[in-house]
Amino acid sequence: MKSFETIRKLAYAFGAALSAAVAFAQDAPIVPPAIPPAQPPALPPVMAADAAVAAATAAPAGSSSYGMSIAEAWGAGGFIMWVLLGLSILMVALVIYFLCVLRSGAVAPRRLQSEVRNYLIEGDEGAARRLCEDRPCAFSSVALAALDCIRATQGGEDLQLLRDIVESEGARQAESMQSQAQLLLDLSAIAPMLGLLGTTLGMLKAFSGVGQDVMVAAKPVILAQGVSQAIITTIFGLLVAIPCMAAYAYFRRRASKLVGQLELASAEIVTAIATRRRA
């Protein structure tokens, strides 16, 4: 009997505890289980590499349409850029110099031609010599060569010999004028070669960077940046060479025109001496 009573009391206590637990559970709020945040889908390896290249090569704010400013391009070009700058300054100086010396007033002034011709017709060789010495130019050199020939032959000049001497001196002066313009042609050939040298050095630097131990996706970026920097020197070399070539073409035609004027002036000297001889 006592054991049955004990079992009954335990069952009653267990039922009371179960009823209390159910009542407490009904009054407590229901907390839903935590849902982990959604992860973005992983990109394939090829798309991931393209995204890395696009992010690395994106042009920064304030850069030019070619991806870099002039200051950045100048710094990327290296020491070759300073050499090209020196060539461009030399080109400007030569252009200014040729504009001053390759003109009719500096090669064969008309007033000087007229005065020397009149002195030779009158037989005043001393005055003609002093005039040519006071106004040095290509025409004065030709006239002095003719006067030296007259002095050497003691007035019995041979017109054929005189003509040969005048033509020889005229050819020497013409060669001097044309060779001056040749300097611009030399610059137009040197500038792109320096640009090509800078490009070669830039390509060497680019491929050396690719050979380093870096991420596979970053290697095309390094190569592209190196190539873009390498061709900068070629661009600036052409920017120097093209104006040099144009200036050379202009001054070559100008020198040829002046050579024709000098030949005409030289022929007038021989004619003036022949006129005096016939008189």
C-alpha atoms as an extended CHARMM CRD file, in Angstrom:
* protein
*
       279  EXT
         1         1  MET       CA              0.0000000000        0.0000000000        0.0000000000  PROA      1               0.0000000000
         2         2  LYS       CA              2.7360000000        2.3940000000        0.9310000000  PROA      2               0.0000000000
         3         3  SER       CA              4.5680000000        1.8160000000       -2.3410000000  PROA      3               0.0000000000
         4         4  PHE       CA              1.3460000000        2.4340000000       -4.3360000000  PROA      4               0.0000000000
         5         5  GLU       CA              0.8420000000        5.7090000000       -2.4510000000  PROA      5               0.0000000000
         6         6  THR       CA              4.4000000000        6.7950000000       -3.2210000000  PROA      6               0.0000000000
         7         7  ILE       CA              3.9520000000        6.0720000000       -6.9230000000  PROA      7               0.0000000000
         8         8  ARG       CA              0.6910000000        8.0320000000       -6.9580000000  PROA      8               0.0000000000
         9         9  LYS       CA              2.3690000000       11.0630000000       -5.3450000000  PROA      9               0.0000000000
        10        10  LEU       CA              5.2860000000       10.9700000000       -7.8690000000  PROA      10              0.0000000000
        11        11  ALA       CA              2.8560000000       10.7810000000      -10.7960000000  PROA      11              0.0000000000
        12        12  TYR       CA              0.8700000000       13.7090000000       -9.4130000000  PROA      12              0.0000000000
        13        13  ALA       CA              4.0940000000       15.7930000000       -8.9960000000  PROA      13              0.0000000000
        14        14  PHE       CA              5.2560000000       14.9320000000      -12.5520000000  PROA      14              0.0000000000
        15        15  GLY       CA              1.8660000000       15.9350000000      -13.9840000000  PROA      15              0.0000000000
        16        16  ALA       CA              1.9180000000       19.2220000000      -12.1110000000  PROA      16              0.0000000000
        17        17  ALA       CA              5.4340000000       19.9880000000      -13.3580000000  PROA      17              0.0000000000
        18        18  LEU       CA              4.4410000000       19.1320000000      -16.9310000000  PROA      18              0.0000000000
        19        19  SER       CA              1.3660000000       21.3630000000      -16.7410000000  PROA      19              0.0000000000
        20        20  ALA       CA              3.4750000000       24.2690000000      -15.4270000000  PROA      20              0.0000000000
        21        21  ALA       CA              6.0040000000       23.8250000000      -18.2470000000  PROA      21              0.0000000000
        22        22  VAL       CA              3.2840000000       23.8440000000      -20.9220000000  PROA      22              0.0000000000
        23        23  ALA       CA              1.7030000000       26.9760000000      -19.4550000000  PROA      23              0.0000000000
        24        24  PHE       CA              5.0670000000       28.7780000000      -19.3790000000  PROA      24              0.0000000000
        25        25  ALA       CA              5.8020000000       27.8020000000      -22.9500000000  PROA      25              0.0000000000
        26        26  GLN       CA              2.4510000000       29.1780000000      -24.1030000000  PROA      26              0.0000000000
        27        27  ASP       CA              3.1120000000       32.5660000000      -22.4620000000  PROA      27              0.0000000000
        28        28  ALA       CA              6.7890000000       32.9690000000      -23.7710000000  PROA      28              0.0000000000
        29        29  PRO       CA              7.3650000000       34.6090000000      -27.2430000000  PROA      29              0.0000000000
        30        30  ILE       CA              8.4160000000       32.3850000000      -30.0950000000  PROA      30              0.0000000000
        31        31  VAL       CA             11.9360000000       33.2600000000      -31.4250000000  PROA      31              0.0000000000
        32        32  PRO       CA             12.4930000000       32.1260000000      -35.0390000000  PROA      32              0.0000000000
        33        33  PRO       CA             15.8000000000       30.5030000000      -35.8820000000  PROA      33              0.0000000000
        34        34  ALA       CA             18.5490000000       32.8220000000      -37.2690000000  PROA      34              0.0000000000
        35        35  ILE       CA             18.9280000000       32.7650000000      -41.0580000000  PROA      35              0.0000000000
        36        36  PRO       CA             22.5250000000       33.2030000000      -42.3080000000  PROA      36              0.0000000000
        37        37  PRO       CA             23.0510000000       36.1470000000      -44.7550000000  PROA      37              0.0000000000
        38        38  ALA       CA             23.0400000000       35.3090000000      -48.4190000000  PROA      38              0.0000000000
        39        39  GLN       CA             26.5020000000       35.1770000000      -50.0010000000  PROA      39              0.0000000000
        40        40  PRO       CA             27.0080000000       36.6010000000      -53.5340000000  PROA      40              0.0000000000
        41        41  PRO       CA             27.6230000000       33.9740000000      -56.1550000000  PROA      41              0.0000000000
        42        42  ALA       CA             31.2760000000       33.3470000000      -56.8520000000  PROA      42              0.0000000000
        43        43  LEU       CA             32.5320000000       34.5150000000      -60.2770000000  PROA      43              0.0000000000
        44        44  PRO       CA             34.2540000000       32.0890000000      -62.6130000000  PROA      44              0.0000000000
        45        45  PRO       CA             38.0880000000       32.4460000000      -62.7190000000  PROA      45              0.0000000000
        46        46  VAL       CA             38.0700000000       34.1550000000      -66.1650000000  PROA      46              0.0000000000
        47        47  MET       CA             35.4480000000       36.7280000000      -65.1040000000  PROA      47              0.0000000000
        48        48  ALA       CA             37.3320000000       37.3800000000      -61.8660000000  PROA      48              0.0000000000
        49        49  ALA       CA             40.5400000000       38.0960000000      -63.8040000000  PROA      49              0.0000000000
        50        50  ASP       CA             38.6920000000       40.4730000000      -66.1710000000  PROA      50              0.0000000000
        51        51  ALA       CA             37.2030000000       42.3230000000      -63.2070000000  PROA      51              0.0000000000
        52        52  ALA       CA             40.6560000000       42.6890000000      -61.6320000000  PROA      52              0.0000000000
        53        53  VAL       CA             42.0910000000       44.0680000000      -64.8970000000  PROA      53              0.0000000000
        54        54  ALA       CA             39.2240000000       46.5390000000      -65.2830000000  PROA      54              0.0000000000
        55        55  ALA       CA             39.5980000000       47.7620000000      -61.7000000000  PROA      55              0.0000000000
        56        56  ALA       CA             43.3650000000       48.2070000000      -62.0370000000  PROA      56              0.0000000000
        57        57  THR       CA             43.2480000000       49.9850000000      -65.3860000000  PROA      57              0.0000000000
        58        58  ALA       CA             40.3910000000       52.3430000000      -64.4790000000  PROA      58              0.0000000000
        59        59  ALA       CA             41.5040000000       55.9320000000      -65.2150000000  PROA      59              0.0000000000
        60        60  PRO       CA             41.8320000000       58.0870000000      -62.1000000000  PROA      60              0.0000000000
        61        61  ALA       CA             40.0130000000       61.3780000000      -61.7880000000  PROA      61              0.0000000000
        62        62  GLY       CA             41.7580000000       64.2690000000      -63.5780000000  PROA      62              0.0000000000
        63        63  SER       CA             43.5600000000       62.0780000000      -66.1400000000  PROA      63              0.0000000000
        64        64  SER       CA             43.3950000000       62.5930000000      -69.8840000000  PROA      64              0.0000000000
        65        65  SER       CA             41.3700000000       60.5310000000      -72.3350000000  PROA      65              0.0000000000
        66        66  TYR       CA             44.4470000000       58.3560000000      -72.9050000000  PROA      66              0.0000000000
        67        67  GLY       CA             44.5720000000       57.2770000000      -69.2670000000  PROA      67              0.0000000000
        68        68  MET       CA             47.2960000000       59.6040000000      -67.9700000000  PROA      68              0.0000000000
        69        69  SER       CA             48.0690000000       63.2900000000      -67.7670000000  PROA      69              0.0000000000
        70        70  ILE       CA             50.9900000000       65.0100000000      -69.4840000000  PROA      70              0.0000000000
        71        71  ALA       CA             52.9180000000       65.1350000000      -66.2070000000  PROA      71              0.0000000000
        72        72  GLU       CA             52.4010000000       61.4040000000      -65.6860000000  PROA      72              0.0000000000
        73        73  ALA       CA             53.4410000000       60.6850000000      -69.2680000000  PROA      73              0.0000000000
        74        74  TRP       CA             56.5610000000       62.8090000000      -68.8330000000  PROA      74              0.0000000000
        75        75  GLY       CA             57.5260000000       60.9370000000      -65.6850000000  PROA      75              0.0000000000
        76        76  ALA       CA             56.8750000000       57.5690000000      -67.3120000000  PROA      76              0.0000000000
        77        77  GLY       CA             59.0840000000       58.4120000000      -70.3040000000  PROA      77              0.0000000000
        78        78  GLY       CA             62.2270000000       58.6490000000      -68.1970000000  PROA      78              0.0000000000
        79        79  PHE       CA             65.4330000000       60.4340000000      -69.1500000000  PROA      79              0.0000000000
        80        80  ILE       CA             64.6900000000       60.0660000000      -72.8830000000  PROA      80              0.0000000000
        81        81  MET       CA             62.0470000000       62.7660000000      -72.4900000000  PROA      81              0.0000000000
        82        82  TRP       CA             64.6860000000       65.2890000000      -71.4090000000  PROA      82              0.0000000000
        83        83  VAL       CA             66.8330000000       64.4530000000      -74.4270000000  PROA      83              0.0000000000
        84        84  LEU       CA             63.8230000000       64.9820000000      -76.7030000000  PROA      84              0.0000000000
        85        85  LEU       CA             63.1420000000       68.2800000000      -74.9480000000  PROA      85              0.0000000000
        86        86  GLY       CA             66.7020000000       69.3790000000      -75.7350000000  PROA      86              0.0000000000
        87        87  LEU       CA             66.2230000000       68.4440000000      -79.3980000000  PROA      87              0.0000000000
        88        88  SER       CA             62.9820000000       70.3990000000      -79.5720000000  PROA      88              0.0000000000
        89        89  ILE       CA             64.6940000000       73.4910000000      -78.1290000000  PROA      89              0.0000000000
        90        90  LEU       CA             67.5130000000       73.0960000000      -80.6750000000  PROA      90              0.0000000000
        91        91  MET       CA             64.9260000000       72.8080000000      -83.4440000000  PROA      91              0.0000000000
        92        92  VAL       CA             63.2540000000       76.0700000000      -82.4180000000  PROA      92              0.0000000000
        93        93  ALA       CA             66.6430000000       77.8090000000      -82.2530000000  PROA      93              0.0000000000
        94        94  LEU       CA             67.5810000000       76.5710000000      -85.7380000000  PROA      94              0.0000000000
        95        95  VAL       CA             64.2680000000       77.6900000000      -87.2020000000  PROA      95              0.0000000000
        96        96  ILE       CA             64.7410000000       81.1930000000      -85.7970000000  PROA      96              0.0000000000
        97        97  TYR       CA             68.3410000000       81.2750000000      -87.0590000000  PROA      97              0.0000000000
        98        98  PHE       CA             67.4010000000       80.1600000000      -90.5810000000  PROA      98              0.0000000000
        99        99  LEU       CA             64.6250000000       82.7150000000      -90.7410000000  PROA      99              0.0000000000
       100       100  CYS       CA             67.2980000000       85.3680000000      -90.1580000000  PROA      100             0.0000000000
       101       101  VAL       CA             70.0770000000       84.1210000000      -92.4570000000  PROA      101             0.0000000000
       102       102  LEU       CA             68.1940000000       82.4220000000      -95.3040000000  PROA      102             0.0000000000
       103       103  ARG       CA             66.7090000000       85.5420000000      -96.8700000000  PROA      103             0.0000000000
       104       104  SER       CA             67.5520000000       87.7270000000      -99.8190000000  PROA      104             0.0000000000
       105       105  GLY       CA             68.7140000000       90.6290000000      -97.6770000000  PROA      105             0.0000000000
       106       106  ALA       CA             71.3010000000       88.4070000000      -95.9550000000  PROA      106             0.0000000000
       107       107  VAL       CA             72.5100000000       86.4060000000      -98.9870000000  PROA      107             0.0000000000
       108       108  ALA       CA             72.5630000000       88.8870000000     -101.8800000000  PROA      108             0.0000000000
       109       109  PRO       CA             71.2950000000       92.3920000000     -100.9590000000  PROA      109             0.0000000000
       110       110  ARG       CA             70.0320000000       94.2090000000     -104.0330000000  PROA      110             0.0000000000
       111       111  ARG       CA             71.5890000000       97.5110000000     -103.0410000000  PROA      111             0.0000000000
       112       112  LEU       CA             74.9780000000       95.8710000000     -102.5640000000  PROA      112             0.0000000000
       113       113  GLN       CA             74.6920000000       94.1800000000     -105.9630000000  PROA      113             0.0000000000
       114       114  SER       CA             73.9240000000       97.4980000000     -107.6670000000  PROA      114             0.0000000000
       115       115  GLU       CA             76.7860000000       99.3800000000     -105.9970000000  PROA      115             0.0000000000
       116       116  VAL       CA             79.3830000000       96.6710000000     -106.6730000000  PROA      116             0.0000000000
       117       117  ARG       CA             78.2730000000       96.3680000000     -110.2910000000  PROA      117             0.0000000000
       118       118  ASN       CA             78.5790000000      100.1330000000     -110.7900000000  PROA      118             0.0000000000
       119       119  TYR       CA             82.0630000000      100.2060000000     -109.2310000000  PROA      119             0.0000000000
       120       120  LEU       CA             83.2190000000       97.3670000000     -111.4680000000  PROA      120             0.0000000000
       121       121  ILE       CA             81.8710000000       99.0470000000     -114.5950000000  PROA      121             0.0000000000
       122       122  GLU       CA             83.6750000000      102.2560000000     -113.6000000000  PROA      122             0.0000000000
       123       123  GLY       CA             86.8920000000      100.3230000000     -112.9200000000  PROA      123             0.0000000000
       124       124  ASP       CA             87.0560000000      101.2550000000     -109.2270000000  PROA      124             0.0000000000
       125       125  GLU       CA             87.9940000000       97.8280000000     -107.9260000000  PROA      125             0.0000000000
       126       126  GLY       CA             89.2910000000       99.1640000000     -104.5960000000  PROA      126             0.0000000000
       127       127  ALA       CA             85.9290000000      100.7200000000     -103.7260000000  PROA      127             0.0000000000
       128       128  ALA       CA             84.1520000000       97.5160000000     -104.7270000000  PROA      128             0.0000000000
       129       129  ARG       CA             86.5000000000       95.4770000000     -102.5100000000  PROA      129             0.0000000000
       130       130  ARG       CA             86.0230000000       97.7470000000      -99.5010000000  PROA      130             0.0000000000
       131       131  LEU       CA             82.2640000000       97.6170000000      -99.9580000000  PROA      131             0.0000000000
       132       132  CYS       CA             82.2680000000       93.8020000000     -100.0110000000  PROA      132             0.0000000000
       133       133  GLU       CA             84.5380000000       93.5870000000      -96.9790000000  PROA      133             0.0000000000
       134       134  ASP       CA             82.2860000000       95.9120000000      -94.9900000000  PROA      134             0.0000000000
       135       135  ARG       CA             79.1560000000       93.8920000000      -95.8220000000  PROA      135             0.0000000000
       136       136  PRO       CA             80.0380000000       90.1910000000      -95.5630000000  PROA      136             0.0000000000
       137       137  CYS       CA             77.5440000000       87.8480000000      -97.2160000000  PROA      137             0.0000000000
       138       138  ALA       CA             77.4450000000       85.1520000000      -99.8650000000  PROA      138             0.0000000000
       139       139  PHE       CA             77.3860000000       87.6890000000     -102.6910000000  PROA      139             0.0000000000
       140       140  SER       CA             80.3510000000       89.5520000000     -101.1570000000  PROA      140             0.0000000000
       141       141  SER       CA             82.3540000000       86.3080000000     -101.0890000000  PROA      141             0.0000000000
       142       142  VAL       CA             81.6830000000       85.7280000000     -104.7800000000  PROA      142             0.0000000000
       143       143  ALA       CA             82.5650000000       89.3250000000     -105.6570000000  PROA      143             0.0000000000
       144       144  LEU       CA             85.8050000000       89.1680000000     -103.6310000000  PROA      144             0.0000000000
       145       145  ALA       CA             86.7790000000       85.9500000000     -105.4310000000  PROA      145             0.0000000000
       146       146  ALA       CA             86.3080000000       87.7520000000     -108.7530000000  PROA      146             0.0000000000
       147       147  LEU       CA             88.3500000000       90.7560000000     -107.5510000000  PROA      147             0.0000000000
       148       148  ASP       CA             91.1450000000       88.4440000000     -106.3720000000  PROA      148             0.0000000000
       149       149  CYS       CA             91.2260000000       86.8840000000     -109.8140000000  PROA      149             0.0000000000
       150       150  ILE       CA             91.5270000000       90.3420000000     -111.4070000000  PROA      150             0.0000000000
       151       151  ARG       CA             94.3460000000       91.2580000000     -109.0490000000  PROA      151             0.0000000000
       152       152  ALA       CA             96.2010000000       87.9990000000     -109.6790000000  PROA      152             0.0000000000
       153       153  THR       CA             96.1110000000       88.4550000000     -113.4670000000  PROA      153             0.0000000000
       154       154  GLN       CA             97.2030000000       92.1150000000     -113.2450000000  PROA      154             0.0000000000
       155       155  GLY       CA             94.2260000000       93.4070000000     -115.2110000000  PROA      155             0.0000000000
       156       156  GLY       CA             94.6470000000       90.9800000000     -118.1040000000  PROA      156             0.0000000000
       157       157  GLU       CA             91.9700000000       88.6300000000     -116.7810000000  PROA      157             0.0000000000
       158       158  ASP       CA             90.7600000000       85.6550000000     -118.7420000000  PROA      158             0.0000000000
       159       159  LEU       CA             86.9590000000       85.7330000000     -118.8070000000  PROA      159             0.0000000000
       160       160  GLN       CA             86.7080000000       81.9370000000     -118.8650000000  PROA      160             0.0000000000
       161       161  LEU       CA             88.9870000000       81.6520000000     -115.8470000000  PROA      161             0.0000000000
       162       162  LEU       CA             87.0640000000       84.4140000000     -114.1090000000  PROA      162             0.0000000000
       163       163  ARG       CA             83.7830000000       82.6620000000     -114.8340000000  PROA      163             0.0000000000
       164       164  ASP       CA             85.0990000000       79.3670000000     -113.4510000000  PROA      164             0.0000000000
       165       165  ILE       CA             86.3030000000       81.0470000000     -110.2580000000  PROA      165             0.0000000000
       166       166  VAL       CA             83.0070000000       82.8400000000     -109.7600000000  PROA      166             0.0000000000
       167       167  GLU       CA             81.0270000000       79.6450000000     -110.3560000000  PROA      167             0.0000000000
       168       168  SER       CA             83.2490000000       77.6900000000     -107.9760000000  PROA      168             0.0000000000
       169       169  GLU       CA             82.8180000000       80.2300000000     -105.1880000000  PROA      169             0.0000000000
       170       170  GLY       CA             79.0860000000       80.4330000000     -105.8850000000  PROA      170             0.0000000000
       171       171  ALA       CA             78.7950000000       76.6110000000     -105.6230000000  PROA      171             0.0000000000
       172       172  ARG       CA             80.6580000000       76.6830000000     -102.3150000000  PROA      172             0.0000000000
       173       173  GLN       CA             78.2920000000       79.3100000000     -100.9180000000  PROA      173             0.0000000000
       174       174  ALA       CA             75.2740000000       77.3560000000     -102.1940000000  PROA      174             0.0000000000
       175       175  GLU       CA             76.5390000000       74.1980000000     -100.5160000000  PROA      175             0.0000000000
       176       176  SER       CA             76.9860000000       76.1230000000      -97.2770000000  PROA      176             0.0000000000
       177       177  MET       CA             73.3860000000       77.3530000000      -97.3170000000  PROA      177             0.0000000000
       178       178  GLN       CA             71.9170000000       73.9730000000      -98.1620000000  PROA      178             0.0000000000
       179       179  SER       CA             74.0280000000       72.1210000000      -95.6060000000  PROA      179             0.0000000000
       180       180  GLN       CA             72.7080000000       74.3920000000      -92.8640000000  PROA      180             0.0000000000
       181       181  ALA       CA             69.1530000000       73.3030000000      -93.5890000000  PROA      181             0.0000000000
       182       182  GLN       CA             70.3850000000       69.7080000000      -93.4810000000  PROA      182             0.0000000000
       183       183  LEU       CA             70.6580000000       70.0220000000      -89.6960000000  PROA      183             0.0000000000
       184       184  LEU       CA             66.8730000000       69.9520000000      -89.4250000000  PROA      184             0.0000000000
       185       185  LEU       CA             66.7740000000       66.7410000000      -91.4360000000  PROA      185             0.0000000000
       186       186  ASP       CA             69.3020000000       65.1960000000      -89.0470000000  PROA      186             0.0000000000
       187       187  LEU       CA             67.1250000000       66.1280000000      -86.0700000000  PROA      187             0.0000000000
       188       188  SER       CA             64.0590000000       64.6330000000      -87.7490000000  PROA      188             0.0000000000
       189       189  ALA       CA             65.9360000000       61.3180000000      -88.0430000000  PROA      189             0.0000000000
       190       190  ILE       CA             67.4410000000       61.3170000000      -84.5420000000  PROA      190             0.0000000000
       191       191  ALA       CA             64.2540000000       62.1510000000      -82.6210000000  PROA      191             0.0000000000
       192       192  PRO       CA             62.2110000000       59.0410000000      -83.5750000000  PROA      192             0.0000000000
       193       193  MET       CA             65.2570000000       56.8390000000      -83.0190000000  PROA      193             0.0000000000
       194       194  LEU       CA             65.5040000000       58.1640000000      -79.4630000000  PROA      194             0.0000000000
       195       195  GLY       CA             61.7780000000       57.5020000000      -79.0670000000  PROA      195             0.0000000000
       196       196  LEU       CA             62.3090000000       53.9350000000      -80.2670000000  PROA      196             0.0000000000
       197       197  LEU       CA             65.1340000000       53.5310000000      -77.7520000000  PROA      197             0.0000000000
       198       198  GLY       CA             62.8050000000       54.6550000000      -74.9700000000  PROA      198             0.0000000000
       199       199  THR       CA             60.1650000000       52.2180000000      -76.2040000000  PROA      199             0.0000000000
       200       200  THR       CA             62.6390000000       49.3530000000      -76.1340000000  PROA      200             0.0000000000
       201       201  LEU       CA             63.6910000000       50.2000000000      -72.5970000000  PROA      201             0.0000000000
       202       202  GLY       CA             60.0270000000       50.4620000000      -71.5390000000  PROA      202             0.0000000000
       203       203  MET       CA             59.1760000000       47.0710000000      -73.0500000000  PROA      203             0.0000000000
       204       204  LEU       CA             62.1370000000       45.5370000000      -71.2520000000  PROA      204             0.0000000000
       205       205  LYS       CA             60.8710000000       46.9940000000      -68.0030000000  PROA      205             0.0000000000
       206       206  ALA       CA             57.3200000000       45.7540000000      -68.6860000000  PROA      206             0.0000000000
       207       207  PHE       CA             58.3210000000       42.1630000000      -69.3840000000  PROA      207             0.0000000000
       208       208  SER       CA             60.6620000000       42.1870000000      -66.4070000000  PROA      208             0.0000000000
       209       209  GLY       CA             57.6570000000       43.1210000000      -64.2240000000  PROA      209             0.0000000000
       210       210  VAL       CA             55.6100000000       40.2940000000      -65.7340000000  PROA      210             0.0000000000
       211       211  GLY       CA             58.3560000000       37.8400000000      -64.8610000000  PROA      211             0.0000000000
       212       212  GLN       CA             58.1520000000       38.6860000000      -61.1840000000  PROA      212             0.0000000000
       213       213  ASP       CA             56.2740000000       36.5000000000      -58.6720000000  PROA      213             0.0000000000
       214       214  VAL       CA             52.8680000000       38.2030000000      -58.7260000000  PROA      214             0.0000000000
       215       215  MET       CA             49.2660000000       37.0650000000      -59.0900000000  PROA      215             0.0000000000
       216       216  VAL       CA             48.3600000000       35.5880000000      -62.4510000000  PROA      216             0.0000000000
       217       217  ALA       CA             45.3980000000       37.9700000000      -62.8460000000  PROA      217             0.0000000000
       218       218  ALA       CA             47.6550000000       41.0020000000      -62.2380000000  PROA      218             0.0000000000
       219       219  LYS       CA             50.2940000000       40.1330000000      -64.8370000000  PROA      219             0.0000000000
       220       220  PRO       CA             48.2590000000       41.3760000000      -67.8460000000  PROA      220             0.0000000000
       221       221  VAL       CA             47.7030000000       44.6350000000      -65.9660000000  PROA      221             0.0000000000
       222       222  ILE       CA             51.4350000000       45.0880000000      -65.3820000000  PROA      222             0.0000000000
       223       223  LEU       CA             52.1560000000       44.2970000000      -69.0330000000  PROA      223             0.0000000000
       224       224  ALA       CA             49.5320000000       46.7540000000      -70.2960000000  PROA      224             0.0000000000
       225       225  GLN       CA             50.8220000000       49.5390000000      -68.0690000000  PROA      225             0.0000000000
       226       226  GLY       CA             54.4090000000       48.9130000000      -69.1600000000  PROA      226             0.0000000000
       227       227  VAL       CA             53.5090000000       48.9380000000      -72.8540000000  PROA      227             0.0000000000
       228       228  SER       CA             51.5060000000       52.1550000000      -72.5040000000  PROA      228             0.0000000000
       229       229  GLN       CA             54.4600000000       53.8000000000      -70.8140000000  PROA      229             0.0000000000
       230       230  ALA       CA             56.8840000000       52.4200000000      -73.3950000000  PROA      230             0.0000000000
       231       231  ILE       CA             55.1820000000       54.0050000000      -76.4150000000  PROA      231             0.0000000000
       232       232  ILE       CA             55.1600000000       57.4550000000      -74.7910000000  PROA      232             0.0000000000
       233       233  THR       CA             58.7380000000       58.1390000000      -75.8880000000  PROA      233             0.0000000000
       234       234  THR       CA             57.8830000000       57.1540000000      -79.4710000000  PROA      234             0.0000000000
       235       235  ILE       CA             54.9440000000       59.5660000000      -79.4720000000  PROA      235             0.0000000000
       236       236  PHE       CA             57.0560000000       62.4560000000      -78.2040000000  PROA      236             0.0000000000
       237       237  GLY       CA             59.8470000000       61.5400000000      -80.6220000000  PROA      237             0.0000000000
       238       238  LEU       CA             57.4220000000       61.8390000000      -83.5280000000  PROA      238             0.0000000000
       239       239  LEU       CA             56.1140000000       65.1300000000      -82.1290000000  PROA      239             0.0000000000
       240       240  VAL       CA             59.6670000000       66.4720000000      -82.4590000000  PROA      240             0.0000000000
       241       241  ALA       CA             60.5240000000       64.7860000000      -85.7860000000  PROA      241             0.0000000000
       242       242  ILE       CA             57.4430000000       65.8390000000      -87.7640000000  PROA      242             0.0000000000
       243       243  PRO       CA             57.9080000000       69.6250000000      -87.2810000000  PROA      243             0.0000000000
       244       244  CYS       CA             61.6300000000       69.1850000000      -88.0100000000  PROA      244             0.0000000000
       245       245  MET       CA             60.8390000000       67.4930000000      -91.3120000000  PROA      245             0.0000000000
       246       246  ALA       CA             58.3100000000       70.1720000000      -92.2460000000  PROA      246             0.0000000000
       247       247  ALA       CA             60.7830000000       72.9520000000      -91.3860000000  PROA      247             0.0000000000
       248       248  TYR       CA             63.5150000000       71.2350000000      -93.4010000000  PROA      248             0.0000000000
       249       249  ALA       CA             61.2780000000       70.9950000000      -96.4670000000  PROA      249             0.0000000000
       250       250  TYR       CA             60.4550000000       74.7070000000      -96.1890000000  PROA      250             0.0000000000
       251       251  PHE       CA             64.0330000000       75.9130000000      -95.7170000000  PROA      251             0.0000000000
       252       252  ARG       CA             65.3430000000       73.5800000000      -98.4270000000  PROA      252             0.0000000000
       253       253  ARG       CA             63.0510000000       75.2340000000     -100.9770000000  PROA      253             0.0000000000
       254       254  ARG       CA             63.9840000000       78.6280000000      -99.5870000000  PROA      254             0.0000000000
       255       255  ALA       CA             67.7070000000       77.8730000000      -99.8940000000  PROA      255             0.0000000000
       256       256  SER       CA             67.2520000000       76.6550000000     -103.4740000000  PROA      256             0.0000000000
       257       257  LYS       CA             65.5330000000       79.9140000000     -104.3560000000  PROA      257             0.0000000000
       258       258  LEU       CA             68.3680000000       81.9190000000     -102.7930000000  PROA      258             0.0000000000
       259       259  VAL       CA             70.9520000000       79.8650000000     -104.6850000000  PROA      259             0.0000000000
       260       260  GLY       CA             69.2430000000       80.8520000000     -107.9210000000  PROA      260             0.0000000000
       261       261  GLN       CA             69.4090000000       84.5230000000     -106.9240000000  PROA      261             0.0000000000
       262       262  LEU       CA             73.1050000000       84.1610000000     -106.0650000000  PROA      262             0.0000000000
       263       263  GLU       CA             73.8330000000       82.5810000000     -109.4430000000  PROA      263             0.0000000000
       264       264  LEU       CA             72.1260000000       85.4960000000     -111.1670000000  PROA      264             0.0000000000
       265       265  ALA       CA             74.1300000000       88.0150000000     -109.1170000000  PROA      265             0.0000000000
       266       266  SER       CA             77.3720000000       86.1650000000     -109.9210000000  PROA      266             0.0000000000
       267       267  ALA       CA             76.6050000000       86.2980000000     -113.6270000000  PROA      267             0.0000000000
       268       268  GLU       CA             76.0610000000       90.0620000000     -113.3330000000  PROA      268             0.0000000000
       269       269  ILE       CA             79.5420000000       90.4340000000     -111.8130000000  PROA      269             0.0000000000
       270       270  VAL       CA             81.1360000000       88.6510000000     -114.7610000000  PROA      270             0.0000000000
       271       271  THR       CA             79.0360000000       90.7370000000     -117.1600000000  PROA      271             0.0000000000
       272       272  ALA       CA             80.1200000000       93.9820000000     -115.4560000000  PROA      272             0.0000000000
       273       273  ILE       CA             83.7930000000       93.0240000000     -115.7130000000  PROA      273             0.0000000000
       274       274  ALA       CA             83.3750000000       92.0340000000     -119.3680000000  PROA      274             0.0000000000
       275       275  THR       CA             81.6220000000       95.3530000000     -120.0820000000  PROA      275             0.0000000000
       276       276  ARG       CA             84.5140000000       97.2960000000     -118.5470000000  PROA      276             0.0000000000
       277       277  ARG       CA             87.0150000000       95.2630000000     -120.5860000000  PROA      277             0.0000000000
       278       278  ARG       CA             85.2310000000       96.0360000000     -123.8530000000  PROA      278             0.0000000000
       279       279  ALA       CA             85.1190000000       99.6890000000     -122.9290000000  PROA      279             0.0000000000
